[in-house]
Amino acid sequence: MNATKYMQTTVLRIMLFLLASASIIACGQQKSIDKNDKTTYMEYEVKKTEAEWKQVLTPKQYSVLREKATERPYTGKYDKFNGIGTYYCAACGAELFDSKTKFDAGCGWPSFYDPAKPHNVKEIHDSAYGMNRTEVVCAKCGGHLGHVFNDGPEPTGLRYCINSESLIFKPKGEK
Ligand code: FE
């Protein structure tokens, strides 16, 4: 091997090494952004890692909103609650339900027959636990809210069965 060829091979090796290092670093960065995040980091307008959600939510809110837990029936603070005002997402503050659409379904969870802003809630097919249900999540942050069923009152016939932990109520006139 002559000197020129040796130099060319060496330069090529160095370039390949740098390229490999750069891609390893890039992968590492990607991983650190997505750390502990299950599915929703890039999907929703409000983007937080699971570690960040843990910092801003209480343990109960986190288990419902981020891990899709269901609070025990008849235990939520908004189950037997009739305040006049608006319910917001406890995770990101999106406007979700108006007290005008709240009704007592007797099921143990706050129930509404219509979202305040249809574009703020997203419905997802849920086949967990061998059931065919429609999960309701906050369309801004992906937080789990509850499920929607077809046995609600008029005018929609829908029952949005929502965990109190996913909601924050503000009385009318209060921002
Ligand atoms: Fe939200």
Backbone and ligand atoms as CSV (ligand in chain L), in Angstrom:
chain,resi,resn,atom,element,x,y,z
A,1,MET,N,N,0.853,-1.201,0.000
A,1,MET,CA,C,0.000,0.000,0.000
A,1,MET,C,C,0.886,1.248,0.000
A,2,ASN,N,N,0.655,2.134,-1.038
A,2,ASN,CA,C,1.481,3.338,-1.044
A,2,ASN,C,C,0.950,4.389,-0.064
A,3,ALA,N,N,1.732,5.445,0.086
A,3,ALA,CA,C,1.413,6.461,1.112
A,3,ALA,C,C,0.061,7.123,0.864
A,4,THR,N,N,-0.236,7.450,-0.410
A,4,THR,CA,C,-1.502,8.140,-0.731
A,4,THR,C,C,-2.688,7.255,-0.367
A,5,LYS,N,N,-2.572,5.995,-0.791
A,5,LYS,CA,C,-3.672,5.083,-0.519
A,5,LYS,C,C,-3.877,4.907,0.998
A,6,TYR,N,N,-2.738,4.843,1.732
A,6,TYR,CA,C,-2.818,4.693,3.195
A,6,TYR,C,C,-3.551,5.888,3.814
A,7,MET,N,N,-3.193,7.096,3.305
A,7,MET,CA,C,-3.836,8.326,3.802
A,7,MET,C,C,-5.342,8.297,3.530
A,8,GLN,N,N,-5.696,7.888,2.283
A,8,GLN,CA,C,-7.115,7.853,1.898
A,8,GLN,C,C,-7.890,6.905,2.821
A,9,THR,N,N,-7.308,5.723,3.070
A,9,THR,CA,C,-7.967,4.738,3.932
A,9,THR,C,C,-8.135,5.293,5.345
A,10,THR,N,N,-7.074,5.942,5.845
A,10,THR,CA,C,-7.135,6.502,7.200
A,10,THR,C,C,-8.225,7.562,7.311
A,11,VAL,N,N,-8.270,8.474,6.299
A,11,VAL,CA,C,-9.281,9.549,6.315
A,11,VAL,C,C,-10.679,8.929,6.299
A,12,LEU,N,N,-10.857,7.915,5.439
A,12,LEU,CA,C,-12.155,7.233,5.335
A,12,LEU,C,C,-12.550,6.625,6.674
A,13,ARG,N,N,-11.571,5.980,7.339
A,13,ARG,CA,C,-11.856,5.357,8.646
A,13,ARG,C,C,-12.282,6.400,9.668
A,14,ILE,N,N,-11.555,7.545,9.672
A,14,ILE,CA,C,-11.881,8.615,10.632
A,14,ILE,C,C,-13.295,9.126,10.379
A,15,MET,N,N,-13.620,9.316,9.060
A,15,MET,CA,C,-14.954,9.833,8.731
A,15,MET,C,C,-16.037,8.859,9.186
A,16,LEU,N,N,-15.783,7.569,8.938
A,16,LEU,CA,C,-16.767,6.557,9.352
A,16,LEU,C,C,-16.946,6.563,10.868
A,17,PHE,N,N,-15.826,6.708,11.588
A,17,PHE,CA,C,-15.876,6.735,13.053
A,17,PHE,C,C,-16.709,7.926,13.545
A,18,LEU,N,N,-16.455,9.111,12.919
A,18,LEU,CA,C,-17.183,10.317,13.324
A,18,LEU,C,C,-18.685,10.166,13.058
A,19,LEU,N,N,-19.000,9.582,11.895
A,19,LEU,CA,C,-20.397,9.375,11.508
A,19,LEU,C,C,-21.095,8.454,12.512
A,20,ALA,N,N,-20.407,7.356,12.866
A,20,ALA,CA,C,-20.978,6.400,13.822
A,20,ALA,C,C,-21.177,7.070,15.179
A,21,SER,N,N,-20.177,7.874,15.604
A,21,SER,CA,C,-20.280,8.552,16.910
A,21,SER,C,C,-21.468,9.500,16.910
A,22,ALA,N,N,-21.603,10.254,15.787
A,22,ALA,CA,C,-22.700,11.235,15.718
A,22,ALA,C,C,-24.040,10.536,15.828
A,23,SER,N,N,-24.198,9.396,15.152
A,23,SER,CA,C,-25.506,8.731,15.204
A,23,SER,C,C,-25.765,8.139,16.584
A,24,ILE,N,N,-24.704,7.687,17.264
A,24,ILE,CA,C,-24.893,7.166,18.629
A,24,ILE,C,C,-25.343,8.294,19.559
A,25,ILE,N,N,-24.692,9.473,19.400
A,25,ILE,CA,C,-25.065,10.625,20.234
A,25,ILE,C,C,-26.513,11.017,19.948
A,26,ALA,N,N,-26.878,11.033,18.650
A,26,ALA,CA,C,-28.250,11.412,18.274
A,26,ALA,C,C,-29.255,10.460,18.910
A,27,CYS,N,N,-28.955,9.145,18.854
A,27,CYS,CA,C,-29.860,8.150,19.455
A,27,CYS,C,C,-29.987,8.408,20.947
A,28,GLY,N,N,-28.854,8.689,21.571
A,28,GLY,CA,C,-28.839,8.943,23.013
A,28,GLY,C,C,-29.730,10.119,23.371
A,29,GLN,N,N,-29.639,11.183,22.535
A,29,GLN,CA,C,-30.461,12.368,22.817
A,29,GLN,C,C,-31.939,12.040,22.673
A,30,GLN,N,N,-32.273,11.304,21.609
A,30,GLN,CA,C,-33.662,10.928,21.379
A,30,GLN,C,C,-34.195,10.171,22.592
A,31,LYS,N,N,-33.364,9.242,23.083
A,31,LYS,CA,C,-33.783,8.428,24.217
A,31,LYS,C,C,-34.014,9.281,25.458
A,32,SER,N,N,-33.125,10.264,25.680
A,32,SER,CA,C,-33.277,11.053,26.894
A,32,SER,C,C,-34.544,11.913,26.826
A,33,ILE,N,N,-34.942,12.364,25.622
A,33,ILE,CA,C,-36.180,13.141,25.490
A,33,ILE,C,C,-37.379,12.254,25.820
A,34,ASP,N,N,-37.361,11.036,25.320
A,34,ASP,CA,C,-38.514,10.148,25.482
A,34,ASP,C,C,-38.493,9.347,26.772
A,35,LYS,N,N,-37.547,9.646,27.642
A,35,LYS,CA,C,-37.359,8.856,28.848
A,35,LYS,C,C,-38.663,8.625,29.623
A,36,ASN,N,N,-38.968,7.402,29.873
A,36,ASN,CA,C,-40.157,6.999,30.642
A,36,ASN,C,C,-41.491,7.326,29.967
A,37,ASP,N,N,-41.446,7.894,28.798
A,37,ASP,CA,C,-42.701,8.287,28.159
A,37,ASP,C,C,-43.261,7.100,27.402
A,38,LYS,N,N,-44.575,6.899,27.513
A,38,LYS,CA,C,-45.135,5.703,26.896
A,38,LYS,C,C,-45.471,5.930,25.428
A,39,THR,N,N,-46.358,6.870,25.138
A,39,THR,CA,C,-46.756,7.013,23.736
A,39,THR,C,C,-46.954,8.454,23.306
A,40,THR,N,N,-47.063,9.356,24.259
A,40,THR,CA,C,-47.711,10.602,23.901
A,40,THR,C,C,-46.797,11.822,23.795
A,41,TYR,N,N,-45.500,11.633,23.894
A,41,TYR,CA,C,-44.655,12.812,23.978
A,41,TYR,C,C,-44.835,13.771,22.796
A,42,MET,N,N,-44.816,13.259,21.563
A,42,MET,CA,C,-44.893,14.141,20.406
A,42,MET,C,C,-46.311,14.293,19.870
A,43,GLU,N,N,-47.215,13.470,20.365
A,43,GLU,CA,C,-48.537,13.390,19.758
A,43,GLU,C,C,-49.433,14.580,20.108
A,44,TYR,N,N,-49.233,15.161,21.288
A,44,TYR,CA,C,-50.151,16.196,21.768
A,44,TYR,C,C,-49.487,17.560,21.864
A,45,GLU,N,N,-50.339,18.583,21.831
A,45,GLU,CA,C,-49.868,19.969,21.873
A,45,GLU,C,C,-49.067,20.256,23.152
A,46,VAL,N,N,-49.561,19.756,24.294
A,46,VAL,CA,C,-48.836,19.926,25.562
A,46,VAL,C,C,-47.880,18.741,25.699
A,47,LYS,N,N,-46.583,19.028,25.614
A,47,LYS,CA,C,-45.592,17.952,25.593
A,47,LYS,C,C,-44.787,17.955,26.884
A,48,LYS,N,N,-44.939,16.888,27.660
A,48,LYS,CA,C,-44.146,16.735,28.883
A,48,LYS,C,C,-43.700,15.286,28.966
A,49,THR,N,N,-42.522,15.057,29.508
A,49,THR,CA,C,-42.097,13.684,29.755
A,49,THR,C,C,-42.855,13.180,30.985
A,50,GLU,N,N,-42.851,11.887,31.187
A,50,GLU,CA,C,-43.529,11.342,32.368
A,50,GLU,C,C,-42.900,11.898,33.648
A,51,ALA,N,N,-41.584,12.110,33.616
A,51,ALA,CA,C,-40.908,12.671,34.802
A,51,ALA,C,C,-41.449,14.081,35.092
A,52,GLU,N,N,-41.681,14.848,34.033
A,52,GLU,CA,C,-42.219,16.208,34.222
A,52,GLU,C,C,-43.661,16.168,34.722
A,53,TRP,N,N,-44.471,15.222,34.180
A,53,TRP,CA,C,-45.859,15.095,34.663
A,53,TRP,C,C,-45.871,14.755,36.145
A,54,LYS,N,N,-44.936,13.904,36.554
A,54,LYS,CA,C,-44.895,13.515,37.978
A,54,LYS,C,C,-44.633,14.716,38.875
A,55,GLN,N,N,-43.902,15.689,38.330
A,55,GLN,CA,C,-43.589,16.879,39.145
A,55,GLN,C,C,-44.797,17.795,39.299
A,56,VAL,N,N,-45.681,17.833,38.288
A,56,VAL,CA,C,-46.782,18.803,38.354
A,56,VAL,C,C,-48.111,18.199,38.810
A,57,LEU,N,N,-48.211,16.878,38.855
A,57,LEU,CA,C,-49.468,16.237,39.270
A,57,LEU,C,C,-49.297,15.573,40.632
A,58,THR,N,N,-50.407,15.456,41.373
A,58,THR,CA,C,-50.357,14.688,42.618
A,58,THR,C,C,-50.266,13.202,42.230
A,59,PRO,N,N,-49.845,12.325,43.155
A,59,PRO,CA,C,-49.766,10.896,42.813
A,59,PRO,C,C,-51.100,10.342,42.297
A,60,LYS,N,N,-52.226,10.775,42.887
A,60,LYS,CA,C,-53.535,10.292,42.436
A,60,LYS,C,C,-53.862,10.799,41.033
A,61,GLN,N,N,-53.606,12.085,40.807
A,61,GLN,CA,C,-53.843,12.645,39.471
A,61,GLN,C,C,-52.974,11.926,38.444
A,62,TYR,N,N,-51.722,11.675,38.816
A,62,TYR,CA,C,-50.802,11.020,37.880
A,62,TYR,C,C,-51.303,9.624,37.517
A,63,SER,N,N,-51.757,8.868,38.523
A,63,SER,CA,C,-52.168,7.488,38.233
A,63,SER,C,C,-53.398,7.461,37.319
A,64,VAL,N,N,-54.289,8.441,37.462
A,64,VAL,CA,C,-55.469,8.468,36.578
A,64,VAL,C,C,-55.106,9.055,35.217
A,65,LEU,N,N,-54.539,10.261,35.226
A,65,LEU,CA,C,-54.301,10.974,33.967
A,65,LEU,C,C,-53.242,10.318,33.090
A,66,ARG,N,N,-52.187,9.825,33.697
A,66,ARG,CA,C,-51.073,9.296,32.901
A,66,ARG,C,C,-51.034,7.775,32.840
A,67,GLU,N,N,-51.595,7.100,33.863
A,67,GLU,CA,C,-51.537,5.635,33.865
A,67,GLU,C,C,-52.917,5.013,33.671
A,68,LYS,N,N,-53.901,5.840,33.390
A,68,LYS,CA,C,-55.257,5.398,33.073
A,68,LYS,C,C,-55.926,4.617,34.201
A,69,ALA,N,N,-55.568,4.932,35.419
A,69,ALA,CA,C,-56.249,4.291,36.550
A,69,ALA,C,C,-57.661,4.861,36.653
A,70,THR,N,N,-58.549,4.148,37.344
A,70,THR,CA,C,-59.909,4.641,37.583
A,70,THR,C,C,-60.090,4.814,39.079
A,71,GLU,N,N,-60.560,5.997,39.488
A,71,GLU,CA,C,-60.776,6.199,40.929
A,71,GLU,C,C,-61.959,5.337,41.376
A,72,ARG,N,N,-61.973,4.967,42.642
A,72,ARG,CA,C,-63.067,4.130,43.147
A,72,ARG,C,C,-64.385,4.891,43.049
A,73,PRO,N,N,-65.481,4.220,42.667
A,73,PRO,CA,C,-66.761,4.913,42.519
A,73,PRO,C,C,-67.196,5.548,43.844
A,74,TYR,N,N,-67.931,6.629,43.734
A,74,TYR,CA,C,-68.501,7.367,44.883
A,74,TYR,C,C,-67.433,7.998,45.788
A,75,THR,N,N,-66.185,8.062,45.323
A,75,THR,CA,C,-65.129,8.647,46.156
A,75,THR,C,C,-64.618,9.976,45.614
A,76,GLY,N,N,-64.886,10.269,44.361
A,76,GLY,CA,C,-64.332,11.482,43.747
A,76,GLY,C,C,-65.006,12.741,44.263
A,77,LYS,N,N,-64.227,13.824,44.311
A,77,LYS,CA,C,-64.762,15.067,44.897
A,77,LYS,C,C,-65.864,15.703,44.055
A,78,TYR,N,N,-65.976,15.359,42.781
A,78,TYR,CA,C,-67.021,15.965,41.952
A,78,TYR,C,C,-68.184,15.025,41.665
A,79,ASP,N,N,-68.215,13.857,42.319
A,79,ASP,CA,C,-69.320,12.916,42.057
A,79,ASP,C,C,-70.658,13.537,42.485
A,80,LYS,N,N,-70.780,13.861,43.753
A,80,LYS,CA,C,-72.010,14.510,44.239
A,80,LYS,C,C,-71.711,15.990,44.416
A,81,PHE,N,N,-71.565,16.656,43.340
A,81,PHE,CA,C,-71.166,18.068,43.397
A,81,PHE,C,C,-71.962,18.812,42.337
A,82,ASN,N,N,-72.559,19.942,42.741
A,82,ASN,CA,C,-73.442,20.638,41.800
A,82,ASN,C,C,-73.083,22.100,41.602
A,83,GLY,N,N,-71.807,22.421,41.736
A,83,GLY,CA,C,-71.378,23.807,41.516
A,83,GLY,C,C,-71.677,24.258,40.093
A,84,ILE,N,N,-71.925,25.563,39.949
A,84,ILE,CA,C,-72.179,26.128,38.620
A,84,ILE,C,C,-70.866,26.698,38.106
A,85,GLY,N,N,-70.391,26.173,37.020
A,85,GLY,CA,C,-69.122,26.661,36.489
A,85,GLY,C,C,-68.571,25.724,35.431
A,86,THR,N,N,-67.236,25.686,35.353
A,86,THR,CA,C,-66.574,24.960,34.266
A,86,THR,C,C,-65.540,23.985,34.836
A,87,TYR,N,N,-65.434,22.836,34.191
A,87,TYR,CA,C,-64.437,21.831,34.568
A,87,TYR,C,C,-63.293,21.863,33.551
A,88,TYR,N,N,-62.082,21.967,34.073
A,88,TYR,CA,C,-60.888,22.023,33.221
A,88,TYR,C,C,-60.030,20.778,33.439
A,89,CYS,N,N,-59.165,20.487,32.470
A,89,CYS,CA,C,-58.234,19.365,32.596
A,89,CYS,C,C,-57.271,19.660,33.747
A,90,ALA,N,N,-57.148,18.723,34.690
A,90,ALA,CA,C,-56.272,18.939,35.847
A,90,ALA,C,C,-54.802,18.935,35.443
A,91,ALA,N,N,-54.508,18.415,34.264
A,91,ALA,CA,C,-53.109,18.352,33.828
A,91,ALA,C,C,-52.691,19.590,33.042
A,92,CYS,N,N,-53.543,20.042,32.117
A,92,CYS,CA,C,-53.096,21.129,31.229
A,92,CYS,C,C,-54.017,22.333,31.224
A,93,GLY,N,N,-55.177,22.254,31.888
A,93,GLY,CA,C,-56.054,23.419,31.963
A,93,GLY,C,C,-57.016,23.583,30.792
A,94,ALA,N,N,-57.060,22.624,29.880
A,94,ALA,CA,C,-57.999,22.745,28.748
A,94,ALA,C,C,-59.433,22.720,29.269
A,95,GLU,N,N,-60.306,23.508,28.635
A,95,GLU,CA,C,-61.710,23.560,29.047
A,95,GLU,C,C,-62.408,22.286,28.572
A,96,LEU,N,N,-62.993,21.520,29.504
A,96,LEU,CA,C,-63.533,20.211,29.118
A,96,LEU,C,C,-65.054,20.112,29.219
A,97,PHE,N,N,-65.628,20.483,30.380
A,97,PHE,CA,C,-67.068,20.304,30.560
A,97,PHE,C,C,-67.678,21.501,31.274
A,98,ASP,N,N,-68.945,21.758,30.924
A,98,ASP,CA,C,-69.710,22.823,31.571
A,98,ASP,C,C,-70.667,22.171,32.564
A,99,SER,N,N,-70.850,22.814,33.725
A,99,SER,CA,C,-71.739,22.217,34.735
A,99,SER,C,C,-73.172,22.058,34.219
A,100,LYS,N,N,-73.548,22.827,33.193
A,100,LYS,CA,C,-74.901,22.717,32.628
A,100,LYS,C,C,-75.159,21.322,32.063
A,101,THR,N,N,-74.102,20.622,31.675
A,101,THR,CA,C,-74.272,19.298,31.047
A,101,THR,C,C,-74.024,18.163,32.052
A,102,LYS,N,N,-73.818,18.518,33.328
A,102,LYS,CA,C,-73.553,17.494,34.349
A,102,LYS,C,C,-74.876,16.917,34.840
A,103,PHE,N,N,-74.908,15.617,35.042
A,103,PHE,CA,C,-76.130,14.993,35.578
A,103,PHE,C,C,-75.728,13.848,36.505
A,104,ASP,N,N,-76.664,13.462,37.356
A,104,ASP,CA,C,-76.371,12.377,38.294
A,104,ASP,C,C,-76.755,11.047,37.650
A,105,ALA,N,N,-75.737,10.327,37.184
A,105,ALA,CA,C,-75.996,9.054,36.516
A,105,ALA,C,C,-76.119,7.925,37.544
A,106,GLY,N,N,-75.749,8.231,38.799
A,106,GLY,CA,C,-75.822,7.216,39.845
A,106,GLY,C,C,-74.730,6.161,39.723
A,107,CYS,N,N,-73.746,6.407,38.880
A,107,CYS,CA,C,-72.710,5.391,38.629
A,107,CYS,C,C,-71.492,5.570,39.531
A,108,GLY,N,N,-71.431,6.700,40.250
A,108,GLY,CA,C,-70.309,6.899,41.169
A,108,GLY,C,C,-69.220,7.801,40.639
A,109,TRP,N,N,-69.389,8.269,39.394
A,109,TRP,CA,C,-68.404,9.195,38.826
A,109,TRP,C,C,-69.135,10.408,38.251
A,110,PRO,N,N,-68.481,11.567,38.237
A,110,PRO,CA,C,-69.100,12.726,37.600
A,110,PRO,C,C,-69.456,12.387,36.153
A,111,SER,N,N,-70.671,12.738,35.751
A,111,SER,CA,C,-71.114,12.401,34.399
A,111,SER,C,C,-71.624,13.639,33.670
A,112,PHE,N,N,-71.307,13.708,32.409
A,112,PHE,CA,C,-71.704,14.846,31.572
A,112,PHE,C,C,-72.280,14.292,30.274
A,113,TYR,N,N,-73.224,15.048,29.677
A,113,TYR,CA,C,-73.766,14.517,28.422
A,113,TYR,C,C,-73.136,15.159,27.186
A,114,ASP,N,N,-72.242,16.149,27.399
A,114,ASP,CA,C,-71.611,16.784,26.233
A,114,ASP,C,C,-70.338,17.505,26.663
A,115,PRO,N,N,-69.278,17.475,25.847
A,115,PRO,CA,C,-68.090,18.268,26.184
A,115,PRO,C,C,-68.354,19.759,25.946
A,116,ALA,N,N,-67.638,20.611,26.684
A,116,ALA,CA,C,-67.796,22.060,26.499
A,116,ALA,C,C,-67.272,22.479,25.129
A,117,LYS,N,N,-66.128,21.925,24.770
A,117,LYS,CA,C,-65.515,22.208,23.457
A,117,LYS,C,C,-65.167,20.861,22.840
A,118,PRO,N,N,-65.959,20.427,21.853
A,118,PRO,CA,C,-65.732,19.091,21.295
A,118,PRO,C,C,-64.281,18.836,20.871
A,119,HIS,N,N,-63.585,19.882,20.399
A,119,HIS,CA,C,-62.206,19.661,19.938
A,119,HIS,C,C,-61.224,19.488,21.102
A,120,ASN,N,N,-61.678,19.698,22.330
A,120,ASN,CA,C,-60.771,19.512,23.479
A,120,ASN,C,C,-60.805,18.104,24.052
A,121,VAL,N,N,-61.736,17.270,23.582
A,121,VAL,CA,C,-61.714,15.871,24.028
A,121,VAL,C,C,-61.545,14.955,22.824
A,122,LYS,N,N,-60.801,13.889,23.064
A,122,LYS,CA,C,-60.527,12.938,21.983
A,122,LYS,C,C,-61.030,11.572,22.431
A,123,GLU,N,N,-61.669,10.866,21.523
A,123,GLU,CA,C,-62.203,9.544,21.871
A,123,GLU,C,C,-61.372,8.452,21.202
A,124,ILE,N,N,-61.025,7.440,21.980
A,124,ILE,CA,C,-60.138,6.375,21.499
A,124,ILE,C,C,-60.768,5.029,21.828
A,125,HIS,N,N,-60.758,4.113,20.853
A,125,HIS,CA,C,-61.293,2.776,21.130
A,125,HIS,C,C,-60.415,2.081,22.180
A,126,ASP,N,N,-61.049,1.478,23.174
A,126,ASP,CA,C,-60.323,0.858,24.280
A,126,ASP,C,C,-60.810,-0.582,24.461
A,127,SER,N,N,-59.924,-1.547,24.231
A,127,SER,CA,C,-60.334,-2.953,24.362
A,127,SER,C,C,-59.718,-3.593,25.614
A,128,ALA,N,N,-59.227,-2.752,26.542
A,128,ALA,CA,C,-58.604,-3.271,27.775
A,128,ALA,C,C,-59.617,-4.062,28.603
A,129,TYR,N,N,-59.146,-5.035,29.336
A,129,TYR,CA,C,-59.954,-5.889,30.229
A,129,TYR,C,C,-61.048,-6.644,29.475
A,130,GLY,N,N,-60.840,-6.891,28.178
A,130,GLY,CA,C,-61.796,-7.663,27.387
A,130,GLY,C,C,-63.101,-6.922,27.116
A,131,MET,N,N,-63.091,-5.586,27.318
A,131,MET,CA,C,-64.325,-4.816,27.078
A,131,MET,C,C,-64.129,-3.923,25.856
A,132,ASN,N,N,-65.220,-3.639,25.199
A,132,ASN,CA,C,-65.176,-2.694,24.088
A,132,ASN,C,C,-65.717,-1.368,24.574
A,133,ARG,N,N,-64.815,-0.463,24.870
A,133,ARG,CA,C,-65.265,0.819,25.407
A,133,ARG,C,C,-64.618,1.948,24.609
A,134,THR,N,N,-65.116,3.152,24.830
A,134,THR,CA,C,-64.509,4.312,24.195
A,134,THR,C,C,-63.885,5.178,25.279
A,135,GLU,N,N,-62.573,5.222,25.237
A,135,GLU,CA,C,-61.848,6.033,26.218
A,135,GLU,C,C,-61.914,7.511,25.818
A,136,VAL,N,N,-61.976,8.383,26.812
A,136,VAL,CA,C,-61.959,9.821,26.541
A,136,VAL,C,C,-60.659,10.391,27.111
A,137,VAL,N,N,-59.907,11.081,26.267
A,137,VAL,CA,C,-58.678,11.733,26.739
A,137,VAL,C,C,-58.738,13.223,26.413
A,138,CYS,N,N,-57.946,14.003,27.136
A,138,CYS,CA,C,-57.822,15.430,26.832
A,138,CYS,C,C,-57.081,15.551,25.502
A,139,ALA,N,N,-57.664,16.294,24.563
A,139,ALA,CA,C,-57.052,16.395,23.232
A,139,ALA,C,C,-55.796,17.261,23.232
A,140,LYS,N,N,-55.600,18.052,24.292
A,140,LYS,CA,C,-54.418,18.932,24.346
A,140,LYS,C,C,-53.201,18.227,24.921
A,141,CYS,N,N,-53.407,17.376,25.957
A,141,CYS,CA,C,-52.250,16.780,26.629
A,141,CYS,C,C,-52.276,15.250,26.609
A,142,GLY,N,N,-53.372,14.653,26.157
A,142,GLY,CA,C,-53.451,13.192,26.103
A,142,GLY,C,C,-53.808,12.563,27.442
A,143,GLY,N,N,-54.095,13.381,28.457
A,143,GLY,CA,C,-54.422,12.842,29.782
A,143,GLY,C,C,-55.711,12.020,29.754
A,144,HIS,N,N,-55.695,10.885,30.441
A,144,HIS,CA,C,-56.888,10.023,30.508
A,144,HIS,C,C,-57.950,10.706,31.365
A,145,LEU,N,N,-59.180,10.762,30.842
A,145,LEU,CA,C,-60.272,11.389,31.591
A,145,LEU,C,C,-61.263,10.343,32.093
A,146,GLY,N,N,-61.643,9.412,31.239
A,146,GLY,CA,C,-62.630,8.391,31.588
A,146,GLY,C,C,-63.111,7.693,30.333
A,147,HIS,N,N,-64.428,7.387,30.300
A,147,HIS,CA,C,-64.996,6.705,29.131
A,147,HIS,C,C,-66.325,7.354,28.758
A,148,VAL,N,N,-66.751,7.145,27.517
A,148,VAL,CA,C,-68.055,7.660,27.097
A,148,VAL,C,C,-68.935,6.478,26.687
A,149,PHE,N,N,-70.208,6.522,27.148
A,149,PHE,CA,C,-71.155,5.430,26.880
A,149,PHE,C,C,-72.401,5.994,26.188
A,150,ASN,N,N,-73.171,5.082,25.590
A,150,ASN,CA,C,-74.363,5.506,24.831
A,150,ASN,C,C,-75.645,5.485,25.658
A,151,ASP,N,N,-75.541,5.593,26.980
A,151,ASP,CA,C,-76.760,5.510,27.789
A,151,ASP,C,C,-77.027,6.811,28.556
A,152,GLY,N,N,-76.634,7.933,27.954
A,152,GLY,CA,C,-76.843,9.229,28.602
A,152,GLY,C,C,-78.191,9.829,28.256
A,153,PRO,N,N,-78.498,10.966,28.880
A,153,PRO,CA,C,-79.782,11.623,28.630
A,153,PRO,C,C,-79.780,12.431,27.323
A,154,GLU,N,N,-80.940,12.895,26.943
A,154,GLU,CA,C,-81.068,13.815,25.804
A,154,GLU,C,C,-80.362,15.119,26.164
A,155,PRO,N,N,-79.867,15.925,25.247
A,155,PRO,CA,C,-80.072,15.795,23.804
A,155,PRO,C,C,-79.044,14.915,23.083
A,156,THR,N,N,-77.988,14.478,23.745
A,156,THR,CA,C,-76.952,13.732,23.007
A,156,THR,C,C,-77.092,12.216,23.167
A,157,GLY,N,N,-77.696,11.775,24.295
A,157,GLY,CA,C,-77.765,10.339,24.567
A,157,GLY,C,C,-76.431,9.768,25.026
A,158,LEU,N,N,-75.481,10.672,25.319
A,158,LEU,CA,C,-74.141,10.208,25.722
A,158,LEU,C,C,-73.913,10.426,27.216
A,159,ARG,N,N,-73.067,9.573,27.775
A,159,ARG,CA,C,-72.667,9.727,29.182
A,159,ARG,C,C,-71.147,9.717,29.243
A,160,TYR,N,N,-70.585,10.899,29.441
A,160,TYR,CA,C,-69.140,11.002,29.636
A,160,TYR,C,C,-68.880,10.760,31.114
A,161,CYS,N,N,-68.324,9.595,31.409
A,161,CYS,CA,C,-68.100,9.156,32.778
A,161,CYS,C,C,-66.641,9.476,33.113
A,162,ILE,N,N,-66.457,10.512,33.940
A,162,ILE,CA,C,-65.126,11.123,34.072
A,162,ILE,C,C,-64.609,11.024,35.508
A,163,ASN,N,N,-63.334,10.759,35.649
A,163,ASN,CA,C,-62.711,10.729,36.979
A,163,ASN,C,C,-62.570,12.149,37.540
A,164,SER,N,N,-62.945,12.323,38.802
A,164,SER,CA,C,-62.774,13.641,39.431
A,164,SER,C,C,-61.313,14.079,39.415
A,165,GLU,N,N,-60.407,13.113,39.570
A,165,GLU,CA,C,-58.972,13.440,39.629
A,165,GLU,C,C,-58.480,14.097,38.340
A,166,SER,N,N,-59.185,13.862,37.235
A,166,SER,CA,C,-58.761,14.439,35.951
A,166,SER,C,C,-59.263,15.863,35.771
A,167,LEU,N,N,-60.109,16.312,36.712
A,167,LEU,CA,C,-60.781,17.603,36.524
A,167,LEU,C,C,-60.411,18.621,37.598
A,168,ILE,N,N,-60.508,19.882,37.218
A,168,ILE,CA,C,-60.444,20.975,38.183
A,168,ILE,C,C,-61.636,21.885,37.894
A,169,PHE,N,N,-62.466,22.098,38.905
A,169,PHE,CA,C,-63.666,22.912,38.739
A,169,PHE,C,C,-63.393,24.359,39.105
A,170,LYS,N,N,-63.892,25.264,38.278
A,170,LYS,CA,C,-63.818,26.682,38.647
A,170,LYS,C,C,-65.215,27.255,38.572
A,171,PRO,N,N,-65.675,27.926,39.665
A,171,PRO,CA,C,-67.014,28.508,39.662
A,171,PRO,C,C,-67.163,29.539,38.539
A,172,LYS,N,N,-68.404,29.721,38.121
A,172,LYS,CA,C,-68.708,30.676,37.061
A,172,LYS,C,C,-68.137,32.053,37.393
A,173,GLY,N,N,-67.513,32.666,36.413
A,173,GLY,CA,C,-66.965,34.017,36.627
A,173,GLY,C,C,-65.522,34.005,37.101
A,174,GLU,N,N,-65.036,32.822,37.518
A,174,GLU,CA,C,-63.644,32.741,37.991
A,174,GLU,C,C,-62.777,32.170,36.887
A,175,LYS,N,N,-61.667,32.815,36.621
A,175,LYS,CA,C,-60.785,32.347,35.537
A,175,LYS,C,C,-59.695,31.448,36.091
L,1,FE,FE,FE,-55.119,18.136,29.316
